[in-house]
Amino acid sequence: MSSTELPSVSAASVLPKVAPVRVGEGERLRSVGLPGITLTVRSRAAVREGLPPALYVHGLGGSSQNWSQLMAELDGLVDSEALDLPGFGDSPPPDDGDYSVTGHARAVIRYLDAAGRGPVHLFGNSLGGAITTRVAAVRSDLVRTLTLISPALPEIRVQRSAVPTALLGVPGIASLFTRISRDWTAEQRVRGVLGLCYGDPGMVTPEAFRHAVEELERRLQLPYFWDVMARSSRGIVNAYTLGGQHGLWRQAERVLAPTLLVYGGRDQLVGYRMAQRAARTFRDSRLLSLPDAGHVAMMEYPETVAAAVRELLADAGELGELRQSGEAAGAGAGGSGDASALRGRRAVETDGFGRGGAGGARGSRGGGSVSTVSDADGAGAGAGSGSGAGGDGNDDTNAGS
């Protein structure tokens, strides 16, 4: 009796047809097929050739859209791409169903190896912060600099407002929540997410709110939506319990890349108190504290975060190299100042949320500060000042945690 070998079927080939994801002005989407995973990549056309590559990784429940405004702010400075992690955004679930932090990190590494874009300026928010920390620790050859916005690194005392998100990882809770919330409208769900993720949900424009509702309605049609959320939540909880060399804090100690840490004072998911521990742990770090920001500072105050990134790249020598090649005239739209002057500065104290570069000053909306730790002992500081106004909230608000 002969046997017939059946062709392999990937998760991407059996997905239901749903509405397309939104693509912002100046952006494009493409699908990248890799062994075991298919990733959707959002990118912006490089302003000119020779710009250093950057890769952005979103948080739990988020997507590459979370980075749209920051990517636009960094036009002319880096060549930007943002991933939809497996099972999120427009990327189908991975064939192996692995939603652990290690599984997601493996997907990022697999993409970077296949694309040949490394080393990159790597960005991560929340779950994406844990993922990119692991990537930077185990594959330092792929990372030029690391920017972490409210990274999901283990906390002994988890904030009470973060407990429901963690509970999604408990078997049965996701299905229970689905039954309890079956009558909730997409608008109600989005308002709940905004209240959890934004320091001031009132910053979100009506247009951005509408886009967020449309995106959530699209995702809720996907049969795997809640399963992906539950398994990824469980992945975060499991990563929190790992000790030894695989622990996230231990891996943070091994990161060699210059690191920018961004924490919001109104963050309800990642404790603001963790900022100082992170600054002490990453060996070459600087800390941007935004007292009025919540969990997604790159969506709330993209111009402020972009200014701090310009400082990071200037100190890492990236801007100097671009200027010497004659390719970076006007790279820091909004004014990053002279790169040689910036490289000599190890800290910037800001009176507000800076619109534009480190040297610009245009009012304020609250206080913020950047300080730098540049050696393994956690010592180091500097001087310099600048201030500016906050972002306007014109973003896509499918914020993740």
C-alpha positions in Angstrom: 0.0 0.0 0.0 1.6 3.2 -1.1 1.5 6.4 0.9 1.0 9.8 -0.5 3.0 12.7 0.9 0.8 15.7 1.6 2.2 19.2 0.7 3.1 21.3 3.8 0.7 24.1 4.5 1.8 27.3 6.3 -0.4 29.4 8.5 -0.2 32.2 6.1 -1.9 30.2 3.3 -5.1 29.5 5.3 -5.9 32.8 6.8 -9.3 34.4 6.3 -9.6 37.5 4.1 -10.0 40.7 6.2 -9.8 44.4 5.4 -6.3 45.6 4.5 -4.2 47.4 7.1 -3.8 51.1 6.9 -0.6 52.4 5.1 0.4 56.0 6.0 1.7 58.6 3.7 5.2 57.8 2.6 5.0 54.2 3.8 4.8 50.9 2.1 4.1 47.3 3.2 5.7 44.1 2.0 5.4 40.5 3.0 8.6 38.6 3.7 8.5 34.8 3.7 11.1 33.0 5.9 11.3 29.4 7.1 8.4 28.9 9.5 7.2 32.5 9.5 5.8 35.2 7.2 6.5 38.8 8.4 4.9 42.0 7.2 7.4 44.8 7.1 6.4 48.5 7.1 9.0 50.9 5.6 9.6 54.4 4.5 11.6 55.3 1.4 15.1 56.4 2.3 15.6 60.1 1.7 18.9 59.3 0.2 21.3 56.4 -0.2 23.7 55.4 2.5 21.6 56.0 5.5 22.1 53.6 8.4 19.3 51.0 8.7 16.9 51.0 11.6 14.4 48.3 12.7 11.4 48.9 15.1 9.7 46.2 17.2 6.3 46.8 18.7 4.7 45.6 22.0 1.9 43.2 23.0 -1.2 43.9 21.0 0.5 46.5 18.9 1.8 46.5 15.3 4.3 48.3 13.1 1.8 51.2 12.9 2.9 52.2 16.4 6.2 53.4 14.9 4.8 55.5 12.0 5.3 58.9 13.6 8.7 58.2 15.0 9.8 56.8 11.7 8.6 60.0 9.9 10.5 62.1 12.5 13.7 60.2 11.7 13.5 60.6 7.9 16.9 61.6 6.7 18.6 60.2 9.7 18.0 56.4 9.3 16.5 54.0 6.7 13.5 52.8 8.7 11.7 49.5 8.7 9.2 48.2 11.3 8.1 44.6 11.8 4.7 43.1 12.5 5.7 40.3 14.9 4.3 36.9 14.1 0.6 36.8 14.8 0.3 40.6 15.2 -0.6 43.4 12.7 -0.7 41.9 9.3 1.7 39.0 10.0 0.2 35.5 10.3 0.9 33.2 13.2 4.2 31.3 13.2 4.0 27.8 12.0 5.4 26.5 15.3 3.0 28.6 17.5 6.0 29.9 19.5 5.1 33.3 21.1 7.8 33.3 23.8 10.2 36.2 24.0 12.8 33.9 22.7 10.6 32.9 19.8 9.9 36.5 18.8 13.6 37.4 19.2 14.4 34.5 16.9 12.0 35.9 14.3 13.7 39.3 14.5 17.2 37.7 14.1 16.0 35.5 11.3 14.7 38.6 9.4 17.9 40.6 10.0 20.1 37.7 8.8 17.9 37.2 5.7 17.7 40.9 4.9 21.4 41.5 5.4 20.7 44.9 6.8 22.6 44.5 10.1 23.9 46.0 12.1 20.9 48.2 12.7 19.7 50.9 15.0 17.2 48.7 16.9 14.1 50.0 18.7 11.7 48.2 21.0 8.6 49.1 23.0 7.3 47.1 25.9 7.3 43.4 24.8 9.4 44.6 21.9 11.8 46.1 24.4 12.3 42.6 26.0 12.7 41.1 22.6 15.2 43.6 21.4 17.2 43.4 24.6 17.5 39.6 24.0 18.5 40.2 20.4 21.2 42.8 21.4 22.6 40.4 24.0 22.9 37.3 21.9 23.7 38.9 18.5 25.7 42.0 19.2 26.9 41.9 15.6 23.3 42.9 14.5 22.9 46.0 16.6 24.5 49.5 16.3 22.4 51.2 19.0 19.5 50.1 21.1 16.5 52.3 22.0 14.1 50.9 24.5 10.7 52.6 25.3 9.1 51.3 28.4 10.8 47.9 28.0 9.0 44.9 29.6 11.9 43.8 31.9 11.1 41.8 35.0 9.6 43.7 38.0 9.3 42.2 41.5 6.4 44.5 42.3 4.2 44.6 39.2 1.8 47.6 39.0 -1.8 46.7 39.8 -2.9 48.2 36.5 -0.7 45.7 34.7 -2.2 42.6 36.3 -5.1 42.1 33.9 -2.6 42.0 31.0 -0.5 39.4 32.7 -3.6 37.4 33.5 -4.3 37.0 29.8 -1.5 34.4 29.9 -3.4 32.2 32.3 -5.1 29.3 30.5 -8.8 29.9 30.1 -8.7 33.6 31.0 -8.6 34.8 27.4 -11.7 32.8 26.5 -13.4 34.0 29.7 -12.6 37.6 28.9 -13.9 37.1 25.3 -17.3 35.9 26.7 -17.5 38.7 29.2 -16.6 41.4 26.7 -18.6 40.0 23.7 -21.0 43.0 23.8 -18.3 45.6 24.0 -18.0 47.8 21.0 -14.7 48.4 19.2 -14.9 52.1 20.4 -15.2 51.0 24.0 -12.2 48.6 23.7 -10.1 51.3 22.1 -10.9 53.8 24.8 -9.8 51.2 27.4 -6.5 50.6 25.6 -5.9 54.4 25.3 -6.6 54.9 29.0 -4.1 52.2 29.8 -1.3 53.1 27.4 -1.5 56.9 27.2 -0.5 59.4 29.9 -3.2 61.7 28.5 -5.6 59.9 26.2 -7.0 63.3 25.2 -3.9 63.8 23.0 -5.4 61.4 20.5 -7.1 63.1 17.6 -10.5 62.0 16.4 -8.9 60.8 13.1 -6.4 58.7 15.0 -9.1 57.3 17.2 -11.1 56.3 14.1 -8.1 54.6 12.6 -7.6 52.7 15.8 -11.2 51.5 15.9 -10.9 50.3 12.2 -7.8 48.4 13.0 -9.2 46.7 16.0 -12.4 45.8 14.1 -10.1 44.2 11.5 -8.1 42.2 14.1 -11.2 41.0 15.9 -12.2 39.2 12.7 -9.0 37.1 12.8 -9.7 33.7 14.5 -6.3 33.6 16.2 -6.4 37.2 17.7 -7.1 36.2 21.3 -4.9 33.1 21.2 -1.9 35.2 20.1 -2.6 37.7 22.8 -2.8 34.9 25.5 0.3 33.1 24.3 2.4 36.2 24.0 1.2 37.4 27.5 2.3 34.0 28.8 5.6 34.4 27.1 6.2 37.7 28.9 5.3 36.1 32.3 7.6 33.1 31.6 10.5 35.5 30.6 10.0 37.3 33.9 10.6 34.0 35.8 13.7 33.0 34.0 16.9 33.2 36.0 20.6 32.7 35.3 22.2 33.6 32.0 18.7 33.6 30.3 17.2 36.1 32.6 16.4 39.4 30.9 18.3 41.6 33.4 21.4 39.4 33.1 21.1 39.7 29.3 20.7 43.5 29.7 24.1 43.5 31.4 25.6 41.9 28.3 24.3 44.5 25.8 27.3 46.2 24.2 25.4 48.7 22.1 24.9 52.3 23.2 21.4 52.3 24.7 18.7 55.0 25.0 16.1 54.2 27.7 12.8 56.0 27.6 10.3 55.9 30.6 7.0 57.6 31.2 6.0 58.9 34.5 2.4 58.0 33.9 3.1 54.5 32.6 0.5 52.1 34.0 2.2 48.9 32.6 5.9 49.3 33.3 6.9 50.9 36.6 8.6 54.3 36.3 10.7 53.3 39.2 12.4 50.7 37.0 14.1 53.5 35.0 17.0 53.9 37.3 17.6 50.1 37.6 17.7 49.9 33.8 20.1 52.9 33.6 22.5 51.1 36.0 22.2 47.8 34.2 22.8 48.6 30.6 26.5 49.4 30.5 26.4 52.3 28.0 23.1 53.9 28.6 21.3 57.2 28.7 17.9 57.8 30.3 15.1 60.0 28.9 12.5 60.6 31.6 9.1 61.9 30.4 6.9 62.6 33.5 3.7 63.2 31.5 4.1 60.2 29.1 2.5 56.8 29.5 3.5 53.5 28.0 4.0 54.5 24.4 6.1 57.6 24.4 7.0 57.2 20.7 3.3 57.8 19.9 2.7 60.4 22.6 5.8 62.5 22.1 7.5 61.3 18.9 9.5 64.5 18.4 11.0 64.3 21.9 12.0 60.7 21.4 13.4 61.6 17.9 15.5 64.4 19.4 17.0 61.9 22.0 17.7 59.4 19.2 19.6 62.1 17.3 21.7 62.7 20.4 22.3 58.9 20.7 23.4 58.6 17.1 25.6 61.7 17.3 27.4 60.4 20.3 27.8 57.0 18.5 29.4 58.8 15.6 26.7 58.1 13.1 25.9 61.7 12.3 29.6 62.6 12.0 30.1 59.8 9.4 27.1 61.0 7.4 28.2 64.6 7.4 31.7 63.7 6.4 30.4 61.8 3.4 28.4 64.9 2.4 25.1 63.0 2.6 23.6 64.3 5.8 22.9 68.0 5.1 19.7 68.6 7.0 19.5 65.1 8.4 18.1 66.3 11.7 15.1 68.2 10.4 14.0 70.4 13.3 17.7 71.0 14.3 20.0 68.5 15.9 22.8 70.9 16.1 26.4 70.3 15.1 27.3 66.7 15.4 30.8 67.3 16.7 29.4 69.4 19.5 26.8 66.8 20.3 29.3 64.0 20.5 31.1 65.8 23.3 27.9 66.0 25.4 27.1 63.0 27.7 23.8 64.3 29.0 21.0 66.7 28.1 18.6 68.2 30.6 15.4 69.3 29.0 12.8 71.6 30.5 10.0 70.0 28.4 9.1 67.7 25.7 11.5 68.8 23.0 10.0 69.5 19.5 12.9 69.3 17.0 16.5 68.7 17.9 18.6 69.1 21.0 19.3 72.7 20.4 15.8 73.9 19.5 13.5 75.5 22.0 9.7 76.0 21.6 7.7 75.9 24.8 7.0 72.9 26.9 4.3 70.5 28.0 5.6 69.1 31.2 9.2 68.2 32.2 11.6 65.7 30.8 15.3 64.9 31.1 18.1 62.9 29.6 21.0 61.6 31.6 23.8 59.3 30.4 25.6 56.4 32.1 28.5 55.5 29.9 30.5 52.8 31.8 29.9 49.5 33.4 30.0 51.0 36.9 27.0 53.2 36.2 29.0 56.4 36.6 28.8 59.3 34.3 26.8 62.5 33.6 27.1 65.7 31.7 25.6 69.0 30.9 23.7 70.9 28.3 20.1 72.0 27.9 17.2 72.4 25.5 13.4 72.4 25.6 10.4 72.2 23.3 6.8 71.4 22.8 5.2 68.0 22.9 3.8 65.9 20.0 0.3 66.4 18.7 -1.0 62.8 19.0 -1.6 62.3 15.2 -0.8 58.6 15.3 -2.4 55.2 14.9 -3.4 54.2 18.3 -3.4 50.4 18.2 -1.0 50.8 21.1 0.4 47.6 22.6 1.7 46.8 26.0 
